[in-house]
Amino acid sequence: MPHHKSAVKRVRQTKVRTQRNKTKITMVKSAIKKVRSAVEAGDKSAATNALTNAQSKIARLAKAGVIKPNTAARKTSRLASAVSKLS
């Protein structure tokens, strides 16, 4: 338990931020799953549309500092290569 007033505030802020970040991460994971399922189905147009949506969401997370920039780059790169392998 925190004993200082500032530490109590930090605990409150951390709870709020953690909840907000979990929501954003869940949103991105869902977008990534949509891309992967479209790739597995072999639907190039749906995969391309889902990819652009996922890339923008991943970039927003990286910009906000929820995930690291290299993690965002790795995820977008892997998704893009998976979509580009479709014929």
Secondary structure as GFF3:
##gff-version 3
##sequence-region A 1 87
A	DSSP	alpha_helix	5	41	.	.	.	ID=ss1
A	DSSP	alpha_helix	44	64	.	.	.	ID=ss2
A	DSSP	alpha_helix	69	84	.	.	.	ID=ss3
###
